[in-house]
Amino acid sequence: MPLDPDHELFAAILDTGSIAAAARTLGTSPAMVSKRLARFEARLGARLIERTTRRLHPTPVGAQLHADLTPILSALAAAEARVTGAAAAPAGPLRIAAPTSFARLHIAPYLGDFLRDHPAVQLELSLSDGLVDLAAERIDCAIRITADPPAGLVARRLADNRRVVCASPAYLADHGVPAHPRALADHRLLAADGQLPWTLLRPGGRVQVTGRSHVRTNSSDIVRELALAGVGIALRSLWDVGPALADGRLVRVLPAWEGPRDLAIHAIHAPDPRPAVTAFVDHLAARWSPPRWEALDSPCTWDQIGIN
């Protein structure tokens, strides 16, 4: 059975984000794209794309069809490239989703080089600390910090995510230094919603730290700022607090203990990704090998700055 050209048209509408952009990509008119989409939906007997004055978005069945078609179309493009002996250059729209703070600190600094190396890529970066549905949001690749990548998608592990207990020297001077995780019950803990209890590990030891955050917030950024301000003790990722540890604004507490190493930073995308997706993930992998934040794990602890 030959590939239906309306499959490519439907995928192009969602990949580019608009009927006009799809028309430019396919070399036809917006009116013709709209007509063919309506005919395609009528033939299937299902609404695939909801149109509003501000945006297009797939219906549930449209999102599933797009997810099913994407690897097929990618595989066909790759097969043709192998026959002709030329791999396609990275080009076209590239939609990336990533956590807000992580993207600001560790993705944004490398976007300039990526775009200079791949000028035909049209990059769109969507920042959110919530889980993003790649198919529904038309995301090509999500950078996600997780211990459980979703099934059915490719999850490339790019870096570890070490988490350490830390506080400001001022807080420790005022409230004392815990000698064991159980002593944290007597301290002000700082965590975003859903981040307590903590599990702390060391060779041969495992402790669960329960309690409530001294300040309730849904923002990890606020937790970091509260720790810097001397409000309490936090369990934070090195990528987030590494600079503050390196310059002494924060200090490791219980340096023999860390959070579990199950969390890692992954690039998540569909099988058989387009060249632009592969190029972007390779670009980040090269710059995070090794992660620069690992070098910021300061050996300085409370006893070295005169707190006792």
SEDREN-726317 format. One record per residue (C-alpha): residue number from 1; chain; x, y, z. Coordinates in pm, 1 decimal, always signed. Example, Ala and Ser with C-alpha at 12.3 -4.5 7.8 and 13.67 -1.06 7.14 Angstrom:
% SEDREN-726317
<r zapa="1" nukol="A" u="+1230.0" v="-450.0" w="+780.0"/>
<r zapa="2" nukol="A" u="+1367.0" v="-106.0" w="+714.0"/>
This chain:
% SEDREN-726317
<r zapa="1" nukol="A" u="+0.0" v="+0.0" w="+0.0"/>
<r zapa="2" nukol="A" u="+159.2" v="+333.1" w="-102.8"/>
<r zapa="3" nukol="A" u="+205.2" v="+606.4" w="+154.4"/>
<r zapa="4" nukol="A" u="-88.2" v="+845.4" w="+155.1"/>
<r zapa="5" nukol="A" u="+42.8" v="+1197.9" w="+80.3"/>
<r zapa="6" nukol="A" u="-211.1" v="+1332.7" w="+328.5"/>
<r zapa="7" nukol="A" u="-14.1" v="+1159.1" w="+604.5"/>
<r zapa="8" nukol="A" u="+281.6" v="+1383.0" w="+529.3"/>
<r zapa="9" nukol="A" u="+55.2" v="+1686.5" w="+506.7"/>
<r zapa="10" nukol="A" u="-108.2" v="+1612.0" w="+842.5"/>
<r zapa="11" nukol="A" u="+229.2" v="+1561.2" w="+1009.4"/>
<r zapa="12" nukol="A" u="+362.4" v="+1881.5" w="+853.7"/>
<r zapa="13" nukol="A" u="+75.5" v="+2086.9" w="+996.9"/>
<r zapa="14" nukol="A" u="+150.6" v="+1970.3" w="+1351.5"/>
<r zapa="15" nukol="A" u="+528.6" v="+1980.9" w="+1308.9"/>
<r zapa="16" nukol="A" u="+528.4" v="+2339.5" w="+1181.3"/>
<r zapa="17" nukol="A" u="+246.9" v="+2462.0" w="+1405.2"/>
<r zapa="18" nukol="A" u="+21.7" v="+2620.8" w="+1143.3"/>
<r zapa="19" nukol="A" u="-145.9" v="+2562.4" w="+811.3"/>
<r zapa="20" nukol="A" u="+43.3" v="+2853.4" w="+654.8"/>
<r zapa="21" nukol="A" u="+380.6" v="+2718.0" w="+768.2"/>
<r zapa="22" nukol="A" u="+291.1" v="+2370.1" w="+644.9"/>
<r zapa="23" nukol="A" u="+195.0" v="+2516.6" w="+308.3"/>
<r zapa="24" nukol="A" u="+536.4" v="+2683.6" w="+280.3"/>
<r zapa="25" nukol="A" u="+709.7" v="+2358.6" w="+372.1"/>
<r zapa="26" nukol="A" u="+509.4" v="+2157.3" w="+117.3"/>
<r zapa="27" nukol="A" u="+524.5" v="+2421.6" w="-155.0"/>
<r zapa="28" nukol="A" u="+149.6" v="+2469.9" w="-185.1"/>
<r zapa="29" nukol="A" u="-113.8" v="+2719.1" w="-71.7"/>
<r zapa="30" nukol="A" u="-279.2" v="+2744.4" w="+272.4"/>
<r zapa="31" nukol="A" u="-617.2" v="+2700.3" w="+105.7"/>
<r zapa="32" nukol="A" u="-507.0" v="+2372.6" w="-50.1"/>
<r zapa="33" nukol="A" u="-365.3" v="+2248.2" w="+282.7"/>
<r zapa="34" nukol="A" u="-694.1" v="+2329.5" w="+458.0"/>
<r zapa="35" nukol="A" u="-893.3" v="+2155.6" w="+186.1"/>
<r zapa="36" nukol="A" u="-679.3" v="+1841.6" w="+197.0"/>
<r zapa="37" nukol="A" u="-691.0" v="+1830.1" w="+577.2"/>
<r zapa="38" nukol="A" u="-1070.7" v="+1853.7" w="+574.5"/>
<r zapa="39" nukol="A" u="-1086.4" v="+1577.6" w="+312.5"/>
<r zapa="40" nukol="A" u="-848.0" v="+1360.2" w="+516.9"/>
<r zapa="41" nukol="A" u="-1055.5" v="+1405.9" w="+834.5"/>
<r zapa="42" nukol="A" u="-1376.5" v="+1329.2" w="+643.1"/>
<r zapa="43" nukol="A" u="-1225.7" v="+1010.6" w="+502.5"/>
<r zapa="44" nukol="A" u="-1118.6" v="+894.1" w="+849.6"/>
<r zapa="45" nukol="A" u="-1442.0" v="+1007.3" w="+1011.2"/>
<r zapa="46" nukol="A" u="-1254.4" v="+1181.2" w="+1292.6"/>
<r zapa="47" nukol="A" u="-1153.8" v="+1531.7" w="+1391.6"/>
<r zapa="48" nukol="A" u="-772.1" v="+1536.5" w="+1400.7"/>
<r zapa="49" nukol="A" u="-686.1" v="+1901.0" w="+1465.4"/>
<r zapa="50" nukol="A" u="-872.8" v="+2166.2" w="+1662.2"/>
<r zapa="51" nukol="A" u="-849.6" v="+2509.8" w="+1503.7"/>
<r zapa="52" nukol="A" u="-876.8" v="+2826.5" w="+1710.6"/>
<r zapa="53" nukol="A" u="-796.4" v="+3185.3" w="+1624.8"/>
<r zapa="54" nukol="A" u="-470.9" v="+3161.0" w="+1820.6"/>
<r zapa="55" nukol="A" u="-330.8" v="+2812.5" w="+1760.0"/>
<r zapa="56" nukol="A" u="-375.1" v="+2461.1" w="+1631.1"/>
<r zapa="57" nukol="A" u="-356.1" v="+2159.0" w="+1854.2"/>
<r zapa="58" nukol="A" u="-427.3" v="+1791.1" w="+1796.1"/>
<r zapa="59" nukol="A" u="-730.8" v="+1612.4" w="+1929.2"/>
<r zapa="60" nukol="A" u="-653.4" v="+1296.4" w="+2130.1"/>
<r zapa="61" nukol="A" u="-690.6" v="+1078.1" w="+1818.8"/>
<r zapa="62" nukol="A" u="-491.3" v="+1329.8" w="+1617.2"/>
<r zapa="63" nukol="A" u="-207.8" v="+1323.0" w="+1871.5"/>
<r zapa="64" nukol="A" u="-202.2" v="+942.0" w="+1856.0"/>
<r zapa="65" nukol="A" u="-200.9" v="+941.1" w="+1477.1"/>
<r zapa="66" nukol="A" u="+83.5" v="+1192.9" w="+1473.6"/>
<r zapa="67" nukol="A" u="+280.8" v="+980.9" w="+1721.4"/>
<r zapa="68" nukol="A" u="+226.4" v="+674.2" w="+1502.4"/>
<r zapa="69" nukol="A" u="+315.4" v="+848.9" w="+1176.5"/>
<r zapa="70" nukol="A" u="+628.4" v="+1032.9" w="+1297.8"/>
<r zapa="71" nukol="A" u="+860.8" v="+730.5" w="+1321.2"/>
<r zapa="72" nukol="A" u="+726.6" v="+593.6" w="+991.4"/>
<r zapa="73" nukol="A" u="+793.1" v="+917.0" w="+804.9"/>
<r zapa="74" nukol="A" u="+1134.4" v="+950.4" w="+971.1"/>
<r zapa="75" nukol="A" u="+1226.0" v="+594.3" w="+874.5"/>
<r zapa="76" nukol="A" u="+1123.8" v="+656.1" w="+513.4"/>
<r zapa="77" nukol="A" u="+1331.1" v="+974.3" w="+499.0"/>
<r zapa="78" nukol="A" u="+1630.6" v="+791.9" w="+646.8"/>
<r zapa="79" nukol="A" u="+1588.4" v="+504.5" w="+398.5"/>
<r zapa="80" nukol="A" u="+1589.4" v="+745.9" w="+105.2"/>
<r zapa="81" nukol="A" u="+1897.1" v="+920.2" w="+245.4"/>
<r zapa="82" nukol="A" u="+2080.8" v="+588.2" w="+268.3"/>
<r zapa="83" nukol="A" u="+1991.1" v="+506.4" w="-91.9"/>
<r zapa="84" nukol="A" u="+2118.2" v="+839.7" w="-218.4"/>
<r zapa="85" nukol="A" u="+2423.3" v="+816.6" w="+7.5"/>
<r zapa="86" nukol="A" u="+2356.8" v="+1149.1" w="+174.7"/>
<r zapa="87" nukol="A" u="+2221.0" v="+1205.1" w="+521.1"/>
<r zapa="88" nukol="A" u="+1987.1" v="+1499.2" w="+558.1"/>
<r zapa="89" nukol="A" u="+2135.7" v="+1805.5" w="+723.0"/>
<r zapa="90" nukol="A" u="+1969.0" v="+1933.7" w="+1041.0"/>
<r zapa="91" nukol="A" u="+1694.9" v="+2172.4" w="+934.7"/>
<r zapa="92" nukol="A" u="+1339.0" v="+2278.5" w="+997.1"/>
<r zapa="93" nukol="A" u="+1143.9" v="+2338.0" w="+1319.0"/>
<r zapa="94" nukol="A" u="+1289.1" v="+2194.7" w="+1639.2"/>
<r zapa="95" nukol="A" u="+1074.0" v="+2210.6" w="+1953.0"/>
<r zapa="96" nukol="A" u="+1255.3" v="+2142.9" w="+2278.8"/>
<r zapa="97" nukol="A" u="+1100.2" v="+2120.6" w="+2627.1"/>
<r zapa="98" nukol="A" u="+1311.2" v="+2153.1" w="+2941.3"/>
<r zapa="99" nukol="A" u="+1289.1" v="+2242.4" w="+3312.8"/>
<r zapa="100" nukol="A" u="+1301.8" v="+2617.1" w="+3366.1"/>
<r zapa="101" nukol="A" u="+1604.8" v="+2660.3" w="+3591.6"/>
<r zapa="102" nukol="A" u="+1806.6" v="+2384.1" w="+3431.9"/>
<r zapa="103" nukol="A" u="+1750.8" v="+2528.7" w="+3085.4"/>
<r zapa="104" nukol="A" u="+1851.9" v="+2876.8" w="+3195.9"/>
<r zapa="105" nukol="A" u="+2173.7" v="+2753.4" w="+3356.4"/>
<r zapa="106" nukol="A" u="+2282.8" v="+2463.7" w="+3137.0"/>
<r zapa="107" nukol="A" u="+2107.3" v="+2476.2" w="+2800.3"/>
<r zapa="108" nukol="A" u="+2079.9" v="+2844.8" w="+2712.8"/>
<r zapa="109" nukol="A" u="+2458.7" v="+2905.8" w="+2724.2"/>
<r zapa="110" nukol="A" u="+2509.2" v="+2651.5" w="+2443.5"/>
<r zapa="111" nukol="A" u="+2227.8" v="+2753.1" w="+2209.0"/>
<r zapa="112" nukol="A" u="+2431.2" v="+3015.7" w="+2027.7"/>
<r zapa="113" nukol="A" u="+2693.7" v="+2766.5" w="+1913.7"/>
<r zapa="114" nukol="A" u="+2427.4" v="+2517.1" w="+1811.5"/>
<r zapa="115" nukol="A" u="+2238.5" v="+2771.3" w="+1599.6"/>
<r zapa="116" nukol="A" u="+2559.1" v="+2895.0" w="+1437.7"/>
<r zapa="117" nukol="A" u="+2649.6" v="+2538.7" w="+1344.8"/>
<r zapa="118" nukol="A" u="+2298.8" v="+2463.4" w="+1216.9"/>
<r zapa="119" nukol="A" u="+2152.0" v="+2784.6" w="+1070.9"/>
<r zapa="120" nukol="A" u="+1865.7" v="+2600.6" w="+897.3"/>
<r zapa="121" nukol="A" u="+1718.1" v="+2485.8" w="+1228.7"/>
<r zapa="122" nukol="A" u="+1421.4" v="+2685.2" w="+1360.3"/>
<r zapa="123" nukol="A" u="+1449.4" v="+2642.7" w="+1736.4"/>
<r zapa="124" nukol="A" u="+1159.9" v="+2675.6" w="+1980.4"/>
<r zapa="125" nukol="A" u="+1232.3" v="+2625.9" w="+2351.3"/>
<r zapa="126" nukol="A" u="+941.7" v="+2559.2" w="+2589.3"/>
<r zapa="127" nukol="A" u="+1022.8" v="+2580.9" w="+2961.1"/>
<r zapa="128" nukol="A" u="+814.3" v="+2410.5" w="+3227.0"/>
<r zapa="129" nukol="A" u="+880.9" v="+2220.8" w="+3547.8"/>
<r zapa="130" nukol="A" u="+583.7" v="+1991.4" w="+3481.9"/>
<r zapa="131" nukol="A" u="+579.7" v="+1677.5" w="+3268.6"/>
<r zapa="132" nukol="A" u="+516.4" v="+1757.2" w="+2903.2"/>
<r zapa="133" nukol="A" u="+322.6" v="+1527.6" w="+2669.8"/>
<r zapa="134" nukol="A" u="+552.1" v="+1520.6" w="+2369.2"/>
<r zapa="135" nukol="A" u="+284.3" v="+1417.3" w="+2119.7"/>
<r zapa="136" nukol="A" u="+11.8" v="+1650.7" w="+2244.7"/>
<r zapa="137" nukol="A" u="+246.7" v="+1950.7" w="+2265.7"/>
<r zapa="138" nukol="A" u="+429.0" v="+1865.5" w="+1941.2"/>
<r zapa="139" nukol="A" u="+762.5" v="+1847.1" w="+2122.9"/>
<r zapa="140" nukol="A" u="+1053.6" v="+1692.8" w="+1932.4"/>
<r zapa="141" nukol="A" u="+1273.1" v="+1637.6" w="+2237.8"/>
<r zapa="142" nukol="A" u="+1234.5" v="+1686.3" w="+2612.4"/>
<r zapa="143" nukol="A" u="+1524.8" v="+1731.0" w="+2850.3"/>
<r zapa="144" nukol="A" u="+1396.3" v="+1566.8" w="+3164.1"/>
<r zapa="145" nukol="A" u="+1543.0" v="+1494.9" w="+3508.9"/>
<r zapa="146" nukol="A" u="+1391.2" v="+1160.9" w="+3600.0"/>
<r zapa="147" nukol="A" u="+1454.5" v="+812.2" w="+3732.4"/>
<r zapa="148" nukol="A" u="+1177.3" v="+662.5" w="+3519.3"/>
<r zapa="149" nukol="A" u="+1186.4" v="+759.5" w="+3150.2"/>
<r zapa="150" nukol="A" u="+857.7" v="+694.8" w="+2968.1"/>
<r zapa="151" nukol="A" u="+810.9" v="+369.2" w="+2781.3"/>
<r zapa="152" nukol="A" u="+784.4" v="+379.0" w="+2404.5"/>
<r zapa="153" nukol="A" u="+1029.2" v="+667.4" w="+2365.0"/>
<r zapa="154" nukol="A" u="+1406.0" v="+685.8" w="+2338.8"/>
<r zapa="155" nukol="A" u="+1568.7" v="+811.8" w="+2661.0"/>
<r zapa="156" nukol="A" u="+1936.7" v="+898.6" w="+2623.0"/>
<r zapa="157" nukol="A" u="+2111.5" v="+949.3" w="+2956.9"/>
<r zapa="158" nukol="A" u="+2323.8" v="+1263.5" w="+2927.5"/>
<r zapa="159" nukol="A" u="+2446.3" v="+1325.3" w="+3282.6"/>
<r zapa="160" nukol="A" u="+2407.3" v="+1220.1" w="+3643.7"/>
<r zapa="161" nukol="A" u="+2208.8" v="+1430.2" w="+3889.0"/>
<r zapa="162" nukol="A" u="+2386.9" v="+1429.0" w="+4224.7"/>
<r zapa="163" nukol="A" u="+2196.0" v="+1589.2" w="+4512.3"/>
<r zapa="164" nukol="A" u="+2364.8" v="+1718.1" w="+4827.1"/>
<r zapa="165" nukol="A" u="+2250.7" v="+1860.5" w="+5160.6"/>
<r zapa="166" nukol="A" u="+2352.3" v="+2223.3" w="+5199.7"/>
<r zapa="167" nukol="A" u="+2291.9" v="+2542.8" w="+5395.7"/>
<r zapa="168" nukol="A" u="+2440.8" v="+2887.6" w="+5428.7"/>
<r zapa="169" nukol="A" u="+2724.2" v="+2948.4" w="+5678.9"/>
<r zapa="170" nukol="A" u="+2499.6" v="+3203.2" w="+5853.4"/>
<r zapa="171" nukol="A" u="+2225.3" v="+2946.1" w="+5912.4"/>
<r zapa="172" nukol="A" u="+2473.1" v="+2692.2" w="+6051.4"/>
<r zapa="173" nukol="A" u="+2631.1" v="+2954.4" w="+6276.9"/>
<r zapa="174" nukol="A" u="+2289.5" v="+3040.6" w="+6422.0"/>
<r zapa="175" nukol="A" u="+2136.4" v="+2692.8" w="+6444.3"/>
<r zapa="176" nukol="A" u="+2427.7" v="+2452.9" w="+6474.1"/>
<r zapa="177" nukol="A" u="+2548.3" v="+2175.7" w="+6248.3"/>
<r zapa="178" nukol="A" u="+2368.1" v="+1839.1" w="+6233.2"/>
<r zapa="179" nukol="A" u="+2604.5" v="+1546.8" w="+6283.2"/>
<r zapa="180" nukol="A" u="+2364.9" v="+1281.7" w="+6148.0"/>
<r zapa="181" nukol="A" u="+2060.2" v="+1285.4" w="+5919.4"/>
<r zapa="182" nukol="A" u="+1837.3" v="+1210.5" w="+6219.8"/>
<r zapa="183" nukol="A" u="+1942.9" v="+1546.6" w="+6365.5"/>
<r zapa="184" nukol="A" u="+1774.2" v="+1722.0" w="+6072.3"/>
<r zapa="185" nukol="A" u="+1447.0" v="+1680.0" w="+6262.7"/>
<r zapa="186" nukol="A" u="+1564.3" v="+1967.8" w="+6483.1"/>
<r zapa="187" nukol="A" u="+1634.6" v="+2199.3" w="+6188.8"/>
<r zapa="188" nukol="A" u="+1440.4" v="+2407.5" w="+5939.9"/>
<r zapa="189" nukol="A" u="+1408.9" v="+2204.8" w="+5620.1"/>
<r zapa="190" nukol="A" u="+1349.6" v="+2363.5" w="+5281.0"/>
<r zapa="191" nukol="A" u="+1181.4" v="+2178.3" w="+4995.7"/>
<r zapa="192" nukol="A" u="+937.2" v="+2247.0" w="+4715.4"/>
<r zapa="193" nukol="A" u="+599.0" v="+2075.3" w="+4719.3"/>
<r zapa="194" nukol="A" u="+640.0" v="+1700.7" w="+4674.6"/>
<r zapa="195" nukol="A" u="+1013.8" v="+1696.1" w="+4751.2"/>
<r zapa="196" nukol="A" u="+984.8" v="+1566.0" w="+5109.4"/>
<r zapa="197" nukol="A" u="+1057.9" v="+1316.7" w="+5258.5"/>
<r zapa="198" nukol="A" u="+1425.6" v="+1295.4" w="+5161.9"/>
<r zapa="199" nukol="A" u="+1620.0" v="+972.5" w="+5126.8"/>
<r zapa="200" nukol="A" u="+1989.4" v="+1010.4" w="+5213.8"/>
<r zapa="201" nukol="A" u="+2250.7" v="+746.5" w="+5138.2"/>
<r zapa="202" nukol="A" u="+2610.9" v="+668.9" w="+5221.0"/>
<r zapa="203" nukol="A" u="+2803.2" v="+341.6" w="+5182.9"/>
<r zapa="204" nukol="A" u="+2626.5" v="+100.1" w="+5416.0"/>
<r zapa="205" nukol="A" u="+2368.8" v="+353.2" w="+5531.9"/>
<r zapa="206" nukol="A" u="+2022.4" v="+474.3" w="+5433.4"/>
<r zapa="207" nukol="A" u="+1804.8" v="+723.4" w="+5623.2"/>
<r zapa="208" nukol="A" u="+1469.6" v="+876.8" w="+5539.4"/>
<r zapa="209" nukol="A" u="+1424.0" v="+1235.1" w="+5652.5"/>
<r zapa="210" nukol="A" u="+1062.7" v="+1331.8" w="+5713.9"/>
<r zapa="211" nukol="A" u="+914.8" v="+1665.4" w="+5805.6"/>
<r zapa="212" nukol="A" u="+763.7" v="+1975.9" w="+5652.3"/>
<r zapa="213" nukol="A" u="+928.5" v="+2255.1" w="+5461.7"/>
<r zapa="214" nukol="A" u="+978.0" v="+2565.5" w="+5676.8"/>
<r zapa="215" nukol="A" u="+839.4" v="+2766.7" w="+5383.9"/>
<r zapa="216" nukol="A" u="+584.1" v="+2614.2" w="+5150.7"/>
<r zapa="217" nukol="A" u="+645.3" v="+2677.1" w="+4780.1"/>
<r zapa="218" nukol="A" u="+603.2" v="+2503.3" w="+4446.3"/>
<r zapa="219" nukol="A" u="+926.8" v="+2657.1" w="+4314.5"/>
<r zapa="220" nukol="A" u="+1268.5" v="+2495.5" w="+4337.4"/>
<r zapa="221" nukol="A" u="+1420.0" v="+2834.0" w="+4253.9"/>
<r zapa="222" nukol="A" u="+1266.1" v="+2976.2" w="+4569.6"/>
<r zapa="223" nukol="A" u="+1406.6" v="+2686.5" w="+4774.3"/>
<r zapa="224" nukol="A" u="+1756.7" v="+2768.1" w="+4651.5"/>
<r zapa="225" nukol="A" u="+1714.4" v="+3137.6" w="+4726.6"/>
<r zapa="226" nukol="A" u="+1581.8" v="+3062.1" w="+5075.4"/>
<r zapa="227" nukol="A" u="+1884.6" v="+2844.4" w="+5145.5"/>
<r zapa="228" nukol="A" u="+2115.8" v="+3122.6" w="+5026.0"/>
<r zapa="229" nukol="A" u="+1932.3" v="+3366.6" w="+5253.4"/>
<r zapa="230" nukol="A" u="+2001.2" v="+3150.8" w="+5558.6"/>
<r zapa="231" nukol="A" u="+1646.3" v="+3030.2" w="+5613.7"/>
<r zapa="232" nukol="A" u="+1719.1" v="+2657.4" w="+5640.3"/>
<r zapa="233" nukol="A" u="+1877.1" v="+2338.0" w="+5505.6"/>
<r zapa="234" nukol="A" u="+1800.2" v="+2205.6" w="+5157.7"/>
<r zapa="235" nukol="A" u="+1868.3" v="+1897.7" w="+4946.1"/>
<r zapa="236" nukol="A" u="+1967.2" v="+2038.7" w="+4608.6"/>
<r zapa="237" nukol="A" u="+2114.3" v="+1919.6" w="+4280.2"/>
<r zapa="238" nukol="A" u="+2477.1" v="+2010.1" w="+4211.6"/>
<r zapa="239" nukol="A" u="+2376.6" v="+2164.5" w="+3879.2"/>
<r zapa="240" nukol="A" u="+2161.1" v="+2407.4" w="+4079.3"/>
<r zapa="241" nukol="A" u="+2385.5" v="+2499.5" w="+4376.2"/>
<r zapa="242" nukol="A" u="+2734.1" v="+2418.1" w="+4244.9"/>
<r zapa="243" nukol="A" u="+2842.7" v="+2782.1" w="+4200.1"/>
<r zapa="244" nukol="A" u="+2718.1" v="+2872.6" w="+4549.5"/>
<r zapa="245" nukol="A" u="+2911.6" v="+2579.3" w="+4697.2"/>
<r zapa="246" nukol="A" u="+3223.9" v="+2676.8" w="+4506.0"/>
<r zapa="247" nukol="A" u="+3225.2" v="+3036.1" w="+4631.9"/>
<r zapa="248" nukol="A" u="+3116.4" v="+2957.9" w="+4988.9"/>
<r zapa="249" nukol="A" u="+2767.4" v="+3107.2" w="+4984.9"/>
<r zapa="250" nukol="A" u="+2646.3" v="+2755.7" w="+5062.4"/>
<r zapa="251" nukol="A" u="+2825.8" v="+2477.7" w="+5247.9"/>
<r zapa="252" nukol="A" u="+2786.2" v="+2100.5" w="+5232.4"/>
<r zapa="253" nukol="A" u="+2605.4" v="+1961.3" w="+5537.9"/>
<r zapa="254" nukol="A" u="+2649.8" v="+1590.6" w="+5619.5"/>
<r zapa="255" nukol="A" u="+2903.3" v="+1562.0" w="+5335.6"/>
<r zapa="256" nukol="A" u="+2917.4" v="+1182.5" w="+5361.3"/>
<r zapa="257" nukol="A" u="+2547.4" v="+1163.4" w="+5270.8"/>
<r zapa="258" nukol="A" u="+2378.2" v="+1234.8" w="+4934.9"/>
<r zapa="259" nukol="A" u="+2047.2" v="+1177.9" w="+4766.2"/>
<r zapa="260" nukol="A" u="+1999.7" v="+858.4" w="+4563.7"/>
<r zapa="261" nukol="A" u="+2175.3" v="+844.6" w="+4226.8"/>
<r zapa="262" nukol="A" u="+1868.7" v="+712.4" w="+4043.0"/>
<r zapa="263" nukol="A" u="+1774.0" v="+1053.3" w="+3904.3"/>
<r zapa="264" nukol="A" u="+1955.4" v="+1146.9" w="+3585.6"/>
<r zapa="265" nukol="A" u="+1929.7" v="+1400.5" w="+3305.8"/>
<r zapa="266" nukol="A" u="+1783.4" v="+1244.0" w="+2991.9"/>
<r zapa="267" nukol="A" u="+1702.5" v="+1355.0" w="+2641.1"/>
<r zapa="268" nukol="A" u="+1367.8" v="+1196.5" w="+2551.2"/>
<r zapa="269" nukol="A" u="+1238.6" v="+1175.9" w="+2195.7"/>
<r zapa="270" nukol="A" u="+1060.1" v="+949.1" w="+1950.6"/>
<r zapa="271" nukol="A" u="+1241.9" v="+660.1" w="+1782.6"/>
<r zapa="272" nukol="A" u="+1415.9" v="+747.8" w="+1455.2"/>
<r zapa="273" nukol="A" u="+1448.0" v="+1121.1" w="+1535.8"/>
<r zapa="274" nukol="A" u="+1496.8" v="+1381.8" w="+1267.6"/>
<r zapa="275" nukol="A" u="+1855.3" v="+1501.7" w="+1206.9"/>
<r zapa="276" nukol="A" u="+1786.5" v="+1827.3" w="+1394.2"/>
<r zapa="277" nukol="A" u="+1692.3" v="+1633.4" w="+1709.7"/>
<r zapa="278" nukol="A" u="+2000.3" v="+1411.7" w="+1689.8"/>
<r zapa="279" nukol="A" u="+2225.0" v="+1712.6" w="+1632.3"/>
<r zapa="280" nukol="A" u="+2080.1" v="+1897.1" w="+1932.0"/>
<r zapa="281" nukol="A" u="+2114.8" v="+1602.4" w="+2168.6"/>
<r zapa="282" nukol="A" u="+2470.3" v="+1533.9" w="+2048.1"/>
<r zapa="283" nukol="A" u="+2553.6" v="+1901.4" w="+2099.2"/>
<r zapa="284" nukol="A" u="+2442.0" v="+1894.1" w="+2463.1"/>
<r zapa="285" nukol="A" u="+2604.5" v="+1555.8" w="+2528.9"/>
<r zapa="286" nukol="A" u="+2939.4" v="+1686.2" w="+2408.6"/>
<r zapa="287" nukol="A" u="+2921.0" v="+1991.5" w="+2634.2"/>
<r zapa="288" nukol="A" u="+2808.2" v="+1796.4" w="+2939.5"/>
<r zapa="289" nukol="A" u="+3088.9" v="+1541.9" w="+2918.1"/>
<r zapa="290" nukol="A" u="+3180.0" v="+1568.7" w="+3195.8"/>
<r zapa="291" nukol="A" u="+2915.0" v="+1801.7" w="+3342.4"/>
<r zapa="292" nukol="A" u="+3075.5" v="+2126.4" w="+3446.8"/>
<r zapa="293" nukol="A" u="+2863.3" v="+2137.0" w="+3762.1"/>
<r zapa="294" nukol="A" u="+3039.8" v="+1827.0" w="+3898.4"/>
<r zapa="295" nukol="A" u="+3360.9" v="+2029.2" w="+3923.1"/>
<r zapa="296" nukol="A" u="+3181.4" v="+2281.6" w="+4145.5"/>
<r zapa="297" nukol="A" u="+3128.6" v="+2033.7" w="+4430.5"/>
<r zapa="298" nukol="A" u="+3329.5" v="+2222.7" w="+4689.8"/>
<r zapa="299" nukol="A" u="+3512.0" v="+2015.4" w="+4950.6"/>
<r zapa="300" nukol="A" u="+3458.2" v="+2302.4" w="+5194.3"/>
<r zapa="301" nukol="A" u="+3243.1" v="+2198.6" w="+5490.7"/>
<r zapa="302" nukol="A" u="+3126.1" v="+2371.5" w="+5808.6"/>
<r zapa="303" nukol="A" u="+3434.6" v="+2282.5" w="+6011.9"/>
<r zapa="304" nukol="A" u="+3662.3" v="+2446.3" w="+5756.3"/>
<r zapa="305" nukol="A" u="+3492.1" v="+2785.5" w="+5790.8"/>
<r zapa="306" nukol="A" u="+3510.0" v="+2799.8" w="+6166.5"/>
<r zapa="307" nukol="A" u="+3161.0" v="+2685.0" w="+6267.0"/>
<r zapa="308" nukol="A" u="+3157.4" v="+2447.0" w="+6559.8"/>
